[in-house]
Amino acid sequence: MDNGEGLLIRPGEVRDTTGQLAQLADRIRTVMDNEALNLTVEASARDEVSQRVAKTLNEVNALFTRASDQGQQQLREISGTLRTHAGNVAAADQGVAV
């Protein structure tokens, strides 16, 4: 259904939004860095159960940290891609050669 308005891209708003995405990625990185010591578990005793629980929790923390790092990277990539192409999409929608 064509309402005659076409695709509406406002490059200024895209820049603001992509800046917010980058700030979100930075805040995630800051929280993870600040909480790294709190997220590392030391075994409460030398028994096998305590050792295994600590090891498991640290492995989960490592997986979560890797996932967080990947998420931050994806936010930065999305932000950069949107920022780079917002003007081109607006121009293409208006029929201007890009």
N, CA, C and O atoms as CSV, one atom per row, in Angstrom:
chain,resi,resn,atom,element,x,y,z
A,1,MET,N,N,0.849,-1.171,0.000
A,1,MET,CA,C,0.000,0.000,0.000
A,1,MET,C,C,0.891,1.230,0.000
A,1,MET,O,O,1.706,1.413,0.904
A,2,ASP,N,N,0.737,2.076,-1.017
A,2,ASP,CA,C,1.555,3.275,-1.159
A,2,ASP,C,C,0.757,4.473,-0.683
A,2,ASP,O,O,-0.296,4.794,-1.234
A,3,ASN,N,N,1.263,5.121,0.333
A,3,ASN,CA,C,0.576,6.306,0.835
A,3,ASN,C,C,1.183,7.580,0.262
A,3,ASN,O,O,0.792,8.682,0.649
A,4,GLY,N,N,2.142,7.439,-0.665
A,4,GLY,CA,C,2.731,8.581,-1.331
A,4,GLY,C,C,3.841,9.262,-0.558
A,4,GLY,O,O,4.479,10.173,-1.085
A,5,GLU,N,N,4.089,8.855,0.658
A,5,GLU,CA,C,5.115,9.511,1.460
A,5,GLU,C,C,6.488,8.888,1.263
A,5,GLU,O,O,7.494,9.552,1.511
A,6,GLY,N,N,6.562,7.653,0.832
A,6,GLY,CA,C,7.841,6.984,0.660
A,6,GLY,C,C,8.478,6.670,2.007
A,6,GLY,O,O,7.843,6.748,3.059
A,7,LEU,N,N,9.733,6.319,1.938
A,7,LEU,CA,C,10.498,5.980,3.129
A,7,LEU,C,C,10.993,7.269,3.760
A,7,LEU,O,O,11.626,8.084,3.088
A,8,LEU,N,N,10.721,7.460,5.011
A,8,LEU,CA,C,11.112,8.690,5.685
A,8,LEU,C,C,12.326,8.427,6.572
A,8,LEU,O,O,12.226,7.755,7.599
A,9,ILE,N,N,13.466,8.965,6.161
A,9,ILE,CA,C,14.703,8.847,6.938
A,9,ILE,C,C,15.129,10.261,7.305
A,9,ILE,O,O,15.275,11.124,6.439
A,10,ARG,N,N,15.321,10.480,8.565
A,10,ARG,CA,C,15.815,11.773,9.031
A,10,ARG,C,C,17.242,11.559,9.532
A,10,ARG,O,O,17.442,11.073,10.645
A,11,PRO,N,N,18.236,11.918,8.716
A,11,PRO,CA,C,19.630,11.664,9.085
A,11,PRO,C,C,20.014,12.203,10.461
A,11,PRO,O,O,20.805,11.576,11.166
A,12,GLY,N,N,19.473,13.340,10.852
A,12,GLY,CA,C,19.782,13.897,12.175
A,12,GLY,C,C,19.303,12.988,13.295
A,12,GLY,O,O,20.014,12.768,14.275
A,13,GLU,N,N,18.101,12.465,13.145
A,13,GLU,CA,C,17.565,11.552,14.149
A,13,GLU,C,C,18.332,10.236,14.157
A,13,GLU,O,O,18.546,9.629,15.207
A,14,VAL,N,N,18.742,9.808,12.965
A,14,VAL,CA,C,19.535,8.577,12.883
A,14,VAL,C,C,20.862,8.778,13.606
A,14,VAL,O,O,21.309,7.894,14.336
A,15,ARG,N,N,21.499,9.940,13.408
A,15,ARG,CA,C,22.762,10.219,14.107
A,15,ARG,C,C,22.557,10.202,15.624
A,15,ARG,O,O,23.369,9.638,16.357
A,16,ASP,N,N,21.461,10.828,16.093
A,16,ASP,CA,C,21.182,10.826,17.536
A,16,ASP,C,C,20.982,9.404,18.059
A,16,ASP,O,O,21.516,9.032,19.104
A,17,THR,N,N,20.215,8.631,17.324
A,17,THR,CA,C,19.921,7.259,17.741
A,17,THR,C,C,21.174,6.395,17.718
A,17,THR,O,O,21.401,5.603,18.633
A,18,THR,N,N,21.983,6.542,16.684
A,18,THR,CA,C,23.205,5.742,16.615
A,18,THR,C,C,24.182,6.147,17.716
A,18,THR,O,O,24.930,5.314,18.227
A,19,GLY,N,N,24.173,7.412,18.073
A,19,GLY,CA,C,24.988,7.859,19.207
A,19,GLY,C,C,24.531,7.201,20.497
A,19,GLY,O,O,25.352,6.824,21.333
A,20,GLN,N,N,23.219,7.062,20.658
A,20,GLN,CA,C,22.679,6.397,21.845
A,20,GLN,C,C,23.051,4.921,21.865
A,20,GLN,O,O,23.341,4.367,22.925
A,21,LEU,N,N,23.043,4.283,20.698
A,21,LEU,CA,C,23.459,2.876,20.629
A,21,LEU,C,C,24.916,2.729,21.041
A,21,LEU,O,O,25.268,1.811,21.782
A,22,ALA,N,N,25.759,3.634,20.562
A,22,ALA,CA,C,27.175,3.589,20.930
A,22,ALA,C,C,27.349,3.835,22.433
A,22,ALA,O,O,28.182,3.191,23.072
A,23,GLN,N,N,26.577,4.752,22.994
A,23,GLN,CA,C,26.636,5.005,24.443
A,23,GLN,C,C,26.189,3.781,25.224
A,23,GLN,O,O,26.766,3.462,26.263
A,24,LEU,N,N,25.167,3.095,24.732
A,24,LEU,CA,C,24.704,1.876,25.388
A,24,LEU,C,C,25.815,0.826,25.402
A,24,LEU,O,O,26.054,0.184,26.425
A,25,ALA,N,N,26.484,0.654,24.279
A,25,ALA,CA,C,27.601,-0.300,24.209
A,25,ALA,C,C,28.695,0.102,25.200
A,25,ALA,O,O,29.274,-0.758,25.863
A,26,ASP,N,N,28.980,1.394,25.305
A,26,ASP,CA,C,29.991,1.870,26.254
A,26,ASP,C,C,29.570,1.604,27.693
A,26,ASP,O,O,30.391,1.205,28.519
A,27,ARG,N,N,28.292,1.825,27.996
A,27,ARG,CA,C,27.808,1.574,29.367
A,27,ARG,C,C,27.884,0.093,29.711
A,27,ARG,O,O,28.239,-0.265,30.834
A,28,ILE,N,N,27.558,-0.760,28.763
A,28,ILE,CA,C,27.660,-2.205,29.003
A,28,ILE,C,C,29.108,-2.573,29.297
A,28,ILE,O,O,29.387,-3.321,30.234
A,29,ARG,N,N,30.022,-2.049,28.500
A,29,ARG,CA,C,31.455,-2.318,28.704
A,29,ARG,C,C,31.899,-1.833,30.083
A,29,ARG,O,O,32.627,-2.539,30.780
A,30,THR,N,N,31.472,-0.647,30.477
A,30,THR,CA,C,31.844,-0.090,31.782
A,30,THR,C,C,31.323,-0.956,32.918
A,30,THR,O,O,32.056,-1.242,33.864
A,31,VAL,N,N,30.070,-1.375,32.835
A,31,VAL,CA,C,29.492,-2.219,33.891
A,31,VAL,C,C,30.235,-3.543,33.975
A,31,VAL,O,O,30.568,-4.008,35.066
A,32,MET,N,N,30.494,-4.147,32.826
A,32,MET,CA,C,31.200,-5.430,32.840
A,32,MET,C,C,32.601,-5.277,33.416
A,32,MET,O,O,33.052,-6.131,34.179
A,33,ASP,N,N,33.290,-4.206,33.060
A,33,ASP,CA,C,34.631,-3.973,33.605
A,33,ASP,C,C,34.577,-3.729,35.108
A,33,ASP,O,O,35.391,-4.262,35.862
A,34,ASN,N,N,33.606,-2.917,35.538
A,34,ASN,CA,C,33.496,-2.594,36.962
A,34,ASN,C,C,33.096,-3.798,37.812
A,34,ASN,O,O,33.479,-3.893,38.978
A,35,GLU,N,N,32.335,-4.705,37.237
A,35,GLU,CA,C,31.827,-5.845,37.995
A,35,GLU,C,C,32.652,-7.109,37.807
A,35,GLU,O,O,32.309,-8.153,38.362
A,36,ALA,N,N,33.721,-7.038,37.045
A,36,ALA,CA,C,34.518,-8.237,36.749
A,36,ALA,C,C,34.956,-8.963,38.019
A,36,ALA,O,O,34.852,-10.188,38.093
A,37,LEU,N,N,35.441,-8.233,39.010
A,37,LEU,CA,C,35.870,-8.883,40.254
A,37,LEU,C,C,34.700,-9.509,41.004
A,37,LEU,O,O,34.837,-10.581,41.595
A,38,ASN,N,N,33.545,-8.836,40.980
A,38,ASN,CA,C,32.367,-9.370,41.667
A,38,ASN,C,C,31.799,-10.605,40.975
A,38,ASN,O,O,31.118,-11.414,41.605
A,39,LEU,N,N,32.075,-10.750,39.696
A,39,LEU,CA,C,31.549,-11.881,38.939
A,39,LEU,C,C,32.496,-13.072,38.910
A,39,LEU,O,O,32.166,-14.123,38.360
A,40,THR,N,N,33.659,-12.907,39.494
A,40,THR,CA,C,34.623,-14.003,39.585
A,40,THR,C,C,34.451,-14.681,40.941
A,40,THR,O,O,34.482,-14.027,41.984
A,41,VAL,N,N,34.273,-15.982,40.913
A,41,VAL,CA,C,33.971,-16.745,42.128
A,41,VAL,C,C,35.202,-17.502,42.612
A,41,VAL,O,O,35.864,-18.199,41.843
A,42,GLU,N,N,35.486,-17.355,43.874
A,42,GLU,CA,C,36.530,-18.153,44.529
A,42,GLU,C,C,35.837,-19.293,45.276
A,42,GLU,O,O,34.799,-19.084,45.903
A,43,ALA,N,N,36.398,-20.472,45.211
A,43,ALA,CA,C,35.818,-21.611,45.930
A,43,ALA,C,C,35.819,-21.305,47.429
A,43,ALA,O,O,36.793,-20.783,47.971
A,44,SER,N,N,34.722,-21.636,48.075
A,44,SER,CA,C,34.600,-21.345,49.506
A,44,SER,C,C,35.391,-22.326,50.367
A,44,SER,O,O,35.649,-22.064,51.542
A,45,ALA,N,N,35.769,-23.445,49.783
A,45,ALA,CA,C,36.557,-24.452,50.509
A,45,ALA,C,C,37.352,-25.272,49.497
A,45,ALA,O,O,37.279,-25.043,48.290
A,46,ARG,N,N,38.100,-26.219,50.012
A,46,ARG,CA,C,38.936,-27.045,49.135
A,46,ARG,C,C,38.251,-28.335,48.687
A,46,ARG,O,O,38.824,-29.120,47.931
A,47,ASP,N,N,37.054,-28.542,49.146
A,47,ASP,CA,C,36.365,-29.781,48.769
A,47,ASP,C,C,35.968,-29.745,47.296
A,47,ASP,O,O,35.899,-28.685,46.674
A,48,GLU,N,N,35.712,-30.922,46.766
A,48,GLU,CA,C,35.435,-31.052,45.341
A,48,GLU,C,C,34.196,-30.273,44.908
A,48,GLU,O,O,34.194,-29.657,43.842
A,49,VAL,N,N,33.153,-30.294,45.717
A,49,VAL,CA,C,31.914,-29.598,45.364
A,49,VAL,C,C,32.158,-28.094,45.269
A,49,VAL,O,O,31.749,-27.461,44.296
A,50,SER,N,N,32.809,-27.529,46.256
A,50,SER,CA,C,33.093,-26.093,46.246
A,50,SER,C,C,33.951,-25.713,45.050
A,50,SER,O,O,33.707,-24.700,44.395
A,51,GLN,N,N,34.954,-26.530,44.771
A,51,GLN,CA,C,35.840,-26.265,43.636
A,51,GLN,C,C,35.065,-26.328,42.314
A,51,GLN,O,O,35.238,-25.482,41.436
A,52,ARG,N,N,34.225,-27.328,42.197
A,52,ARG,CA,C,33.468,-27.503,40.955
A,52,ARG,C,C,32.429,-26.393,40.770
A,52,ARG,O,O,32.232,-25.908,39.656
A,53,VAL,N,N,31.772,-25.995,41.848
A,53,VAL,CA,C,30.788,-24.905,41.763
A,53,VAL,C,C,31.476,-23.623,41.321
A,53,VAL,O,O,30.979,-22.927,40.436
A,54,ALA,N,N,32.610,-23.305,41.925
A,54,ALA,CA,C,33.342,-22.094,41.558
A,54,ALA,C,C,33.775,-22.155,40.095
A,54,ALA,O,O,33.659,-21.171,39.364
A,55,LYS,N,N,34.269,-23.305,39.678
A,55,LYS,CA,C,34.708,-23.462,38.297
A,55,LYS,C,C,33.535,-23.273,37.333
A,55,LYS,O,O,33.669,-22.585,36.321
A,56,THR,N,N,32.405,-23.871,37.640
A,56,THR,CA,C,31.221,-23.756,36.788
A,56,THR,C,C,30.741,-22.314,36.708
A,56,THR,O,O,30.442,-21.815,35.622
A,57,LEU,N,N,30.667,-21.645,37.849
A,57,LEU,CA,C,30.228,-20.251,37.845
A,57,LEU,C,C,31.184,-19.365,37.055
A,57,LEU,O,O,30.744,-18.454,36.354
A,58,ASN,N,N,32.468,-19.617,37.159
A,58,ASN,CA,C,33.442,-18.837,36.392
A,58,ASN,C,C,33.345,-19.115,34.895
A,58,ASN,O,O,33.555,-18.219,34.076
A,59,GLU,N,N,33.027,-20.352,34.543
A,59,GLU,CA,C,32.825,-20.678,33.132
A,59,GLU,C,C,31.594,-19.963,32.587
A,59,GLU,O,O,31.615,-19.443,31.472
A,60,VAL,N,N,30.520,-19.938,33.377
A,60,VAL,CA,C,29.310,-19.218,32.974
A,60,VAL,C,C,29.621,-17.732,32.824
A,60,VAL,O,O,29.174,-17.093,31.871
A,61,ASN,N,N,30.381,-17.189,33.755
A,61,ASN,CA,C,30.778,-15.785,33.668
A,61,ASN,C,C,31.569,-15.528,32.392
A,61,ASN,O,O,31.346,-14.519,31.723
A,62,ALA,N,N,32.481,-16.416,32.047
A,62,ALA,CA,C,33.280,-16.245,30.833
A,62,ALA,C,C,32.393,-16.275,29.582
A,62,ALA,O,O,32.582,-15.476,28.664
A,63,LEU,N,N,31.434,-17.190,29.551
A,63,LEU,CA,C,30.506,-17.263,28.419
A,63,LEU,C,C,29.659,-15.993,28.327
A,63,LEU,O,O,29.453,-15.453,27.241
A,64,PHE,N,N,29.174,-15.525,29.473
A,64,PHE,CA,C,28.366,-14.314,29.507
A,64,PHE,C,C,29.196,-13.110,29.054
A,64,PHE,O,O,28.703,-12.256,28.317
A,65,THR,N,N,30.441,-13.044,29.489
A,65,THR,CA,C,31.322,-11.938,29.099
A,65,THR,C,C,31.564,-11.948,27.600
A,65,THR,O,O,31.530,-10.898,26.958
A,66,ARG,N,N,31.809,-13.129,27.035
A,66,ARG,CA,C,31.997,-13.226,25.579
A,66,ARG,C,C,30.736,-12.794,24.835
A,66,ARG,O,O,30.817,-12.073,23.841
A,67,ALA,N,N,29.578,-13.230,25.313
A,67,ALA,CA,C,28.315,-12.843,24.677
A,67,ALA,C,C,28.100,-11.330,24.789
A,67,ALA,O,O,27.638,-10.687,23.847
A,68,SER,N,N,28.437,-10.782,25.938
A,68,SER,CA,C,28.321,-9.339,26.137
A,68,SER,C,C,29.247,-8.591,25.188
A,68,SER,O,O,28.847,-7.595,24.586
A,69,ASP,N,N,30.474,-9.064,25.053
A,69,ASP,CA,C,31.425,-8.437,24.130
A,69,ASP,C,C,30.910,-8.487,22.689
A,69,ASP,O,O,31.027,-7.509,21.952
A,70,GLN,N,N,30.345,-9.617,22.295
A,70,GLN,CA,C,29.796,-9.748,20.949
A,70,GLN,C,C,28.606,-8.810,20.755
A,70,GLN,O,O,28.457,-8.196,19.699
A,71,GLY,N,N,27.769,-8.704,21.772
A,71,GLY,CA,C,26.629,-7.792,21.705
A,71,GLY,C,C,27.066,-6.347,21.572
A,71,GLY,O,O,26.491,-5.586,20.793
A,72,GLN,N,N,28.082,-5.970,22.332
A,72,GLN,CA,C,28.609,-4.607,22.226
A,72,GLN,C,C,29.148,-4.342,20.827
A,72,GLN,O,O,28.904,-3.286,20.244
A,73,GLN,N,N,29.877,-5.306,20.303
A,73,GLN,CA,C,30.435,-5.154,18.960
A,73,GLN,C,C,29.318,-5.018,17.927
A,73,GLN,O,O,29.414,-4.201,17.011
A,74,GLN,N,N,28.275,-5.806,18.073
A,74,GLN,CA,C,27.158,-5.724,17.137
A,74,GLN,C,C,26.459,-4.371,17.235
A,74,GLN,O,O,26.077,-3.799,16.214
A,75,LEU,N,N,26.288,-3.854,18.449
A,75,LEU,CA,C,25.699,-2.523,18.606
A,75,LEU,C,C,26.544,-1.475,17.889
A,75,LEU,O,O,26.006,-0.598,17.212
A,76,ARG,N,N,27.848,-1.564,18.033
A,76,ARG,CA,C,28.743,-0.606,17.376
A,76,ARG,C,C,28.684,-0.743,15.846
A,76,ARG,O,O,28.702,0.257,15.129
A,77,GLU,N,N,28.614,-1.979,15.358
A,77,GLU,CA,C,28.524,-2.193,13.908
A,77,GLU,C,C,27.205,-1.665,13.347
A,77,GLU,O,O,27.183,-1.019,12.299
A,78,ILE,N,N,26.117,-1.941,14.044
A,78,ILE,CA,C,24.809,-1.444,13.613
A,78,ILE,C,C,24.804,0.076,13.609
A,78,ILE,O,O,24.336,0.711,12.663
A,79,SER,N,N,25.330,0.642,14.676
A,79,SER,CA,C,25.397,2.090,14.791
A,79,SER,C,C,26.193,2.696,13.635
A,79,SER,O,O,25.751,3.662,13.013
A,80,GLY,N,N,27.346,2.138,13.354
A,80,GLY,CA,C,28.177,2.645,12.269
A,80,GLY,C,C,27.526,2.498,10.910
A,80,GLY,O,O,27.586,3.407,10.082
A,81,THR,N,N,26.906,1.354,10.681
A,81,THR,CA,C,26.246,1.109,9.399
A,81,THR,C,C,25.086,2.068,9.197
A,81,THR,O,O,24.939,2.653,8.124
A,82,LEU,N,N,24.261,2.232,10.224
A,82,LEU,CA,C,23.137,3.165,10.112
A,82,LEU,C,C,23.625,4.581,9.857
A,82,LEU,O,O,23.087,5.291,9.007
A,83,ARG,N,N,24.639,4.983,10.595
A,83,ARG,CA,C,25.181,6.334,10.453
A,83,ARG,C,C,25.726,6.545,9.042
A,83,ARG,O,O,25.499,7.588,8.427
A,84,THR,N,N,26.438,5.554,8.543
A,84,THR,CA,C,27.045,5.665,7.220
A,84,THR,C,C,26.013,5.746,6.107
A,84,THR,O,O,26.186,6.502,5.152
A,85,HIS,N,N,24.948,4.976,6.223
A,85,HIS,CA,C,24.012,4.848,5.111
A,85,HIS,C,C,22.745,5.687,5.244
A,85,HIS,O,O,21.947,5.720,4.308
A,86,ALA,N,N,22.534,6.355,6.350
A,86,ALA,CA,C,21.296,7.127,6.530
A,86,ALA,C,C,21.140,8.184,5.439
A,86,ALA,O,O,20.062,8.326,4.863
A,87,GLY,N,N,22.189,8.909,5.160
A,87,GLY,CA,C,22.121,9.935,4.119
A,87,GLY,C,C,21.883,9.342,2.747
A,87,GLY,O,O,21.141,9.907,1.944
A,88,ASN,N,N,22.507,8.206,2.470
A,88,ASN,CA,C,22.322,7.554,1.168
A,88,ASN,C,C,20.884,7.075,0.990
A,88,ASN,O,O,20.326,7.201,-0.101
A,89,VAL,N,N,20.281,6.532,2.031
A,89,VAL,CA,C,18.904,6.051,1.943
A,89,VAL,C,C,17.966,7.222,1.717
A,89,VAL,O,O,17.058,7.134,0.890
A,90,ALA,N,N,18.172,8.322,2.440
A,90,ALA,CA,C,17.329,9.494,2.266
A,90,ALA,C,C,17.458,10.032,0.835
A,90,ALA,O,O,16.453,10.371,0.210
A,91,ALA,N,N,18.670,10.110,0.325
A,91,ALA,CA,C,18.885,10.611,-1.028
A,91,ALA,C,C,18.262,9.674,-2.064
A,91,ALA,O,O,17.639,10.132,-3.022
A,92,ALA,N,N,18.429,8.375,-1.875
A,92,ALA,CA,C,17.859,7.413,-2.812
A,92,ALA,C,C,16.338,7.505,-2.809
A,92,ALA,O,O,15.711,7.396,-3.863
A,93,ASP,N,N,15.745,7.702,-1.646
A,93,ASP,CA,C,14.296,7.814,-1.549
A,93,ASP,C,C,13.804,9.062,-2.275
A,93,ASP,O,O,12.688,9.082,-2.795
A,94,GLN,N,N,14.620,10.082,-2.308
A,94,GLN,CA,C,14.229,11.326,-2.987
A,94,GLN,C,C,14.597,11.306,-4.465
A,94,GLN,O,O,14.339,12.273,-5.182
A,95,GLY,N,N,15.193,10.218,-4.920
A,95,GLY,CA,C,15.521,10.078,-6.324
A,95,GLY,C,C,16.836,10.738,-6.709
A,95,GLY,O,O,17.103,10.955,-7.891
A,96,VAL,N,N,17.659,11.056,-5.717
A,96,VAL,CA,C,18.958,11.677,-5.976
A,96,VAL,C,C,19.974,10.566,-6.115
A,96,VAL,O,O,19.939,9.597,-5.357
A,97,ALA,N,N,20.883,10.691,-7.076
A,97,ALA,CA,C,21.923,9.677,-7.257
A,97,ALA,C,C,22.859,9.698,-6.056
A,97,ALA,O,O,23.251,10.764,-5.581
A,98,VAL,N,N,23.216,8.502,-5.566
A,98,VAL,CA,C,24.130,8.374,-4.434
A,98,VAL,C,C,25.427,7.745,-4.860
A,98,VAL,O,O,26.322,7.558,-4.037
